[in-house]
Amino acid sequence: MSKVLIAGAAGRMGRRIGYMVHQHPDLQVVGGFEKEDSPVLGKDMGELGGYGAIGIPVVAGLGGIIAAGDVIIDFTFHEATMQIARQAARAGKAMVIGTTGLTAANLAELKELAANFPCVQSPNMAVGVNVLFKVAAKVAAILGDGYDIEIVEAHHRMKKDAPSGTALKLGEMVAAAVHRNLAEVGVYARHGMIGERTDKEIGIQTIRAGDIVGEHTVYYAGAGERLEITHRAHSRDNFARGAALAAAWVVKQPNGLYNMFDVLGLQDI
């Protein structure tokens, strides 16, 4: 049984991750941590996660409990995530990262750090979303340049980064499928007299409202028809369940940087 430490243990995702880890037959929650000023320090992880008291309190920071775990699951904030990844690399502990908003520099550093520990990093851990990544790219490749591609994502009003990491990954996948570079053709805002849409651009637009868990739609618009592919998350449980799957998988892998395609066996599909 692999022992799991949860970053941001008292947050919305941290609590659901704890619940899903607790349900997994090959995983055990052995610790959770928060910021030093968190009001939940000392509270029981199981009570916070809704799966009953387990006698394990939330503590301040990873340092005091890192030796107890085999794998760390992190869905926090990119700056905190990178600090945790450096600690994990030094200690040789596996890690699952679902944090979005990681910069190109963060990802480059993470790739270097992964020489010292096995790590799964993905902007979205949901099984359905990872299938969407593959399907969206294949549809783009089939339809080709005759169809305009647009992506619209919607999330709750508290989400800090935009566009979502999932939308950016979708953009990268469909752009590569039609032999484009998202960094060159991505359009993230339209306002005023913008002129005609260019043939190559891929639009990624953002909605932030209420308590929307997460919705992503890819539009393929051609002459006289439109194809839409949508994923809607009804709760955070699908992300947390995917993180638990990744945690159980990554502890058995050699050092290196992996993604959910590796975990789900979708890499060659």
Residue pairs with C-beta under 8 A, 6 or more apart in sequence:
1 26
1 27
1 28
2 26
2 27
2 28
2 70
2 71
2 247
2 248
2 251
3 27
3 28
3 30
3 68
3 69
3 70
3 71
4 21
4 27
4 28
4 29
4 30
4 31
4 69
4 70
4 71
4 72
4 73
4 247
5 30
5 31
5 32
5 33
5 62
5 65
5 66
5 68
5 69
5 71
5 72
5 73
5 93
6 14
6 17
6 18
6 21
6 29
6 31
6 32
6 33
6 45
6 72
6 73
7 14
7 32
7 33
7 62
7 72
7 73
7 74
7 75
7 76
7 80
7 81
7 84
8 14
8 34
8 74
8 75
8 76
8 80
9 15
9 18
9 32
9 33
9 34
9 40
9 45
9 48
9 58
10 32
10 34
10 38
10 40
10 43
10 48
10 58
11 75
11 76
12 236
13 75
13 98
13 236
13 239
13 240
14 32
14 75
15 48
15 49
15 50
16 49
16 235
16 236
16 237
16 239
16 240
17 73
17 75
17 240
17 243
17 244
18 29
18 32
18 45
18 46
18 48
18 49
18 51
19 49
19 50
19 51
19 237
19 240
20 237
20 240
20 241
20 243
20 244
21 27
21 28
21 29
21 73
21 244
21 247
22 29
22 46
22 49
22 51
22 54
23 51
23 244
24 244
24 245
24 247
24 248
26 248
27 244
27 247
27 248
29 45
29 46
29 49
29 54
29 56
30 56
30 65
30 68
30 69
31 45
31 56
31 59
31 65
31 68
31 69
32 45
32 56
32 58
32 59
33 58
33 59
33 60
33 61
33 62
33 65
34 40
34 41
34 58
34 59
34 60
35 60
35 61
36 60
36 61
38 58
38 60
40 48
40 58
41 57
41 58
41 59
41 60
42 57
42 58
43 57
43 58
44 53
44 54
44 55
44 56
44 57
44 58
45 54
45 56
45 57
45 58
46 52
46 53
46 54
46 55
46 56
47 53
48 58
59 65
62 72
62 84
62 87
63 87
66 72
66 87
66 88
66 91
66 93
67 91
69 93
70 93
70 94
70 251
71 93
71 94
71 95
71 96
71 247
71 250
71 251
72 84
72 88
72 93
72 94
72 95
72 96
73 95
73 96
73 98
73 243
73 244
73 246
73 247
74 80
74 81
74 84
74 85
74 95
74 96
74 97
74 98
74 99
75 97
75 98
75 99
75 239
75 243
76 84
76 99
77 99
77 101
77 160
78 99
78 100
78 101
78 102
78 103
78 106
81 97
81 99
81 102
81 106
82 102
82 106
82 109
82 110
84 95
85 95
85 97
85 109
85 110
85 113
85 119
86 113
87 93
88 94
88 95
88 113
88 117
88 119
89 113
89 114
89 116
89 117
90 116
91 117
92 116
92 117
93 117
94 117
94 118
94 119
94 247
94 250
94 251
94 253
95 117
95 118
95 119
95 120
95 250
96 119
96 120
96 125
96 243
96 246
96 247
96 250
97 110
97 119
97 120
97 121
97 122
98 122
98 123
98 124
98 125
98 239
98 243
100 123
100 161
100 164
100 165
100 166
101 160
101 161
101 165
102 110
102 121
102 165
107 121
110 119
110 121
110 257
111 257
113 119
114 255
114 256
114 257
115 255
115 256
116 255
117 255
118 250
118 251
118 253
118 254
118 255
118 256
118 258
119 250
119 256
119 257
119 258
120 246
120 249
120 250
120 258
120 259
120 260
120 262
120 263
121 257
121 258
121 259
122 130
122 246
122 259
122 260
123 164
123 165
123 166
123 168
123 169
124 130
124 165
124 166
124 169
124 239
124 242
124 260
125 238
125 239
125 240
125 241
125 242
125 243
125 245
125 246
125 260
126 231
126 233
126 238
126 239
126 241
126 242
127 238
127 241
127 242
127 245
127 264
128 231
128 238
129 166
129 216
129 231
129 233
130 242
130 260
130 261
130 264
130 266
131 266
132 170
132 216
132 218
132 229
132 231
133 169
133 170
133 173
133 261
134 173
134 261
134 266
134 269
135 229
136 170
136 173
136 174
136 218
136 229
137 173
137 174
137 176
137 177
138 177
139 218
139 220
139 227
139 229
140 147
140 149
140 173
140 174
140 177
140 178
140 220
141 177
141 178
143 220
143 222
143 227
144 178
145 178
145 199
146 222
146 223
147 220
147 221
147 222
147 227
148 197
148 199
148 219
148 220
148 221
148 222
149 174
149 178
149 202
149 203
149 218
149 219
149 220
150 202
150 203
150 204
150 205
150 218
150 219
150 221
151 163
151 167
151 170
151 171
151 174
151 202
151 203
151 204
151 205
151 216
151 217
151 218
151 219
152 204
152 205
152 206
152 207
152 216
152 217
152 219
153 163
153 164
153 166
153 167
153 204
153 205
153 206
153 207
153 214
153 215
153 216
153 217
154 206
154 207
154 208
154 209
154 212
154 214
154 215
155 164
155 207
155 208
155 212
155 213
155 214
155 215
156 208
156 209
156 210
156 211
156 212
156 213
157 208
157 209
157 210
157 211
159 208
162 206
162 208
163 171
163 188
163 204
163 205
163 206
164 206
164 214
164 216
166 214
166 216
167 204
167 206
167 216
168 182
168 204
170 204
170 216
170 218
171 182
171 186
171 202
171 204
172 182
174 202
174 218
175 181
175 182
175 185
175 186
175 202
180 200
180 202
182 202
185 198
185 200
185 201
185 202
186 201
186 202
186 203
186 204
187 201
187 202
187 203
187 204
188 203
188 204
188 205
188 206
189 205
190 203
190 205
197 203
213 233
213 234
213 235
213 236
214 231
214 232
214 233
215 230
215 231
215 232
215 233
216 230
216 231
217 228
217 229
217 230
218 228
218 229
218 230
219 226
219 227
219 228
220 226
220 227
220 228
233 239
242 260
242 263
245 263
245 264
246 260
246 263
249 262
249 263
250 258
250 263
260 266
261 267
